[in-house]
Amino acid sequence: MIGPDKTKRPRAAKAKTDTVTPPRLLALLEAAEDIFLAKGYHAATMDDVAKAAGMSKKTVYALIQSKAELFGALLTHHQSLMQFPVPEPDWTLQDILCANLLCLARFLLSASQIAILRLIMAEYTHSPDLGRVFLRNRVRKAKTKLESCLLGLALEQGCDAAEAKEMSAMLFGMALGEFHISALIGFRALPSKQALEARVRLAVDIFIAGCRAGACGATPPLPTCDATSPGDR
């Protein structure tokens, strides 16, 4: 059993955006989000979006070339609001992973992100390209950040860098998988801040302890070190 956490708790970093969305494009994205969520991606038209934004179609097409591009721009805008904290010098690996997972959790469990993901799930049969747009514009940044954090741990075990990809998927599943799925299907209320932090900390502690035990020979090493890493999930 893991004892009480005695490491220094990560402090929240001050958020800042990498880029600023131009006001006219921001107004278009806000209108598009309202239309997509109200009508569904497949049924929504660029005419609907232009009307909701109070713009002419000529103006809309000067900003965005297609509905698919518009949806991708919407996801990119939301992703730009997710700012991972900058580690402080005295942070442990556990602190860094917990801080990044909590940042990711707040993003994925927010009402707007749950609504968009439900939209993608409902519309997938009509518009299969939505899944690809979603992976390209929203998931990859989060996955890459976790993989980067876990790269050192993978190398510590004698694994190659590709192992970090599988490790990040495992850790995400342990820490956030149940909460995320439950939120998507409306199975139960979102976890409290305290419950979320406790789950993330426990998952990280168990995960790192297991990885290091494997590296020391106490348990078999992770089986995918020499295997081909699976594709994006």
N, C-alpha and C positions, 0 to 999 in steps of 0.2 A: 504494500500500500504506500502511496506517495504521501509524504508528510506535508505539513503546511509550507506554503511558498514563502521563502525568505529572501528572494531576489528582489531587486528594486523594480517597481512597477513602471512600465513605459508611460511617459507623459505624452499627451496628445500633441501632435505637431500642428502648427498653425497652417491652415489650408491655404493654398494659392493655386491658381490655374496656370497651366502652361501657355495657353492661348486664350484670347478673348474673342468670343463669337460676336461678329458685327450685329448691331441692333436689328437691322432689317431681317437678316437670316435668323436671328434668335426669335423674332416674332413669327416667322414662317414655321420654325420648328415647334414652337409652342402650339400654334394652330394645328399643325400636322399631328401632333401627339393627341390632341383632343379629338380630332376626326378619326384617327386610326383606332383609338380606344372605344369610340362611340359606335363606329360603323364596321370596324374590322378592316384589316389591310386590303383584302381582296375586293370588298365592296366600295371602299373609299376611292375617290377620284381626285385628280389634281384640281379639277373645278371646285370640288368641295373644299379643298385646302385653301385655294386662292380666295374663295368667298369668306371663309372663316378668318383668314389673315387680313382681309380688307385690301387685297392686292389684285392687280390684273394678272391674267395668265402669262402675259408677256414678261411681267416683272418676275413672276415665280420661275419661269423657265430661264431667265437671265441668272438666277441664283442657283437653281437645281435643274439637272437635265431630265430626270425621270423619277417615278414614284419609288423605285428601288433605291436610287441614290439618295432620295429624301429620307427614307427610313434609315439608311446607313448613316446619314449625317445626324439624325436624331440620336442614334445609339452612340455615335462618336461624341456628341455634345454631353450626353449623360456620363459617359466614361471620363470625360475631361474633369468632371466634378469629383472624381474619386482620386484623392491625393494620399499616397502612402506616406507614413511618417519617416522623417530622417532619423536614423539611429544615433543615439548619443554615445560618447566614448565608453561609458561604463555599462552599456547594455549587454546582456548575455545573449546567446543564440536563442534561448527560450523567450527572452524579452522581445527580440526582433520578430520572431515568428508569431508570437501572440499579438503584437501590435499590428502586424500586417494582416493577420487573419481577422482581427476585430474590425479593421478598416474595411476589409472585403465584406464582412458580415453586415455591417451597417449599410453598405451599398446594395448588396443583393437582397436584403430583407426589407428595404424601404418600400413603401407602398407603390411608388412609381415603377420601380424595377420589377416587382412582383406582377404588376398589371401588364407591363410590356412582355414579360416572359410568358404569361398566360395567353396573351394575344398571339405570340409566335406559335405556341403549342396548338392553339385552336385553329390557326390559319395554315398550318404546315401542309395539309393535304391539297389546299388550293394554290399555295405559293411555296414550293420547296426551297426556293432560293433564300427565304427568310432565315432558315437555319444557318446557311453559310454566311449571310450578312451578320448574323448575331455572333457567330464564332469569330469572324474577322474583326469586328468592331468593338466587341465588349468583353468576351471571355479571354482573349489571348493576353491582354495586358496583365490581368490578374494571375493567370497561370504562369506567365514569364516571371513575375515578381516572386512568387513562391519558389519556382525552380531556382532562381538566383540565390535566394536565402538558403536553400538546401544543398547547393552545389558543394559547399565546403564539407558538409556532413557526408555527402556521397563519396567525395575524394578521401575523406578520413577512413572510410570503410574499405578503400581499395577498389571502388567501383568507378566506372567511367562517368563522364559528365551527363550522358543520356539518362542515367539512373535517376537524376534529380527530377526528371519529368514524371516518372512513375511515383516517386516519393511524394511529390507535391499533390498528386491526385489522391493518394492514400490519406495524407494528412487532411486535405480538404474534406474528404468523406467522413473521417473521424470527428472532426471539429464542427462542421457545419451541415453535413449532408442531411441529417434528420430534420433539423430546423428548417432548412431550405425547402425540402420536399413537403413538409407539413404546412408551410406557409403557402406553397403553390396550390395545394389541393384544398386548403381551408380546413385542414384536419383539426388544428388547434390554434390558439392565440400565439402571437409572436412571443418569444422568450423575453423575460425582463433583462435589463442591462446586467444585473448581478448573475443571473442564470447563464447568460451568454458568455460572460467573462470566465465564469467557473468552468464551463464546458470546454472553452478554448484552451485555458491553462492546463486542465487535466489531459486533454487530448495531446497537447504539445509535450507535456512531461512524459506521458506513456510512450509516445512515438519516439522521442529522442532516447529514452532509456532503452527501448527495444532495439533501436538501431545501434547504439553503442555496445549493448550486450552482445549483439551479433558480431560486431567488429572484434570484440575481445574473445570470441569463441564460446561464450556462455550459452548461446543459442545459435542455430544455423543462420548464416547471413541471408539477407534478402535474396530471393531466388531469381530476380530479374537482372542482376548485375551484368550477366553475360548474354542476356536475351535481348531481342529487338523490342524497343519500347513501343507500346501500342499507340494508336493514333489519338488525336485530340478527342476529348470527351465532351 
